């Protein structure tokens, strides 16, 4: 009995082994007429898959129900892989999937990346630029960003709705107003949460960071600097029952509104210190509808109308 049992176990193990090792990697050279979309059709969404991208691709990529997919740009500098989109279609539309985007230039498109419907999107070393709608949109999704640059887009650089994100070594700059938005660098809305682990938001036409509708922003200053500067619509706005842990941040040289605006039953805390100077017209503003700044005396604040609240 022991001997035949061992034989059965070995046969069963051998039968499941190919499935366990079914990860697949394909290379797409867009300069040779290949497309990422065609490559996706050859993959099994339930398995682990990787697509290596070479050259300049002109396409819309629709990703739905992939369990684990990586799209990796091959090349460096001016030879990096480029995903180019048309003005009225997204470059990446991701639904119900786990997707890693790495080392890509995502250029143009109505959306650079739309990540939605409980997807998990991981970004690393990408540049997202020149979109006509929103550069990166998260809608009921989770995302991590590491070393990404979001630049020169219209409406919003990063817009979050009922989502979570971690931003590590990220830059958001040069967003301009458009038909969908005022040119905010980052908009955090509808119960979203964003965790900052080194972030620069600068030179946007609208607000640097807008936290609204019961959302939260938390800065982890030990991970690196959080800098919000030279935005034309103000630095950081916290409103509509939202909150922000701003300790350790540097908010300077923003115009059009205060460096930090706290209004409509919202609060910001400054327990970790930070520098909030050189903004016009105020550095930290507490609005009449229960805008509360906790421990502002622990930070370097140039001008404020907020009381010293603990």
Secondary structure, 3 states (H helix, E strand, C coil): CHHHHHHHHHHHHHHHHHHHCCCEEEEEEHHHCCCHHHHHHCCCCCCEEEEEEECEEECCEEEECCCEEEEEECCCHHHCEEEEECCCCCCEEEECCEEEEECEEEEECCEEEEEECCCEEEEECCEEECCCCEEEEEECCEEEEECCEEECCECEEEEEECCEEEEEEEEEECCECECCECCEEEEEECCCEEEEEEEEEECCCCCCEEECCCCEEEECHHHCCEEEECCCCCCEEECCCCEEECCCCEEECCCCCCCEEECCCCEEECCCCCEEECCCCCCEEECCCCCEEECHHHCEECCECCCCEC
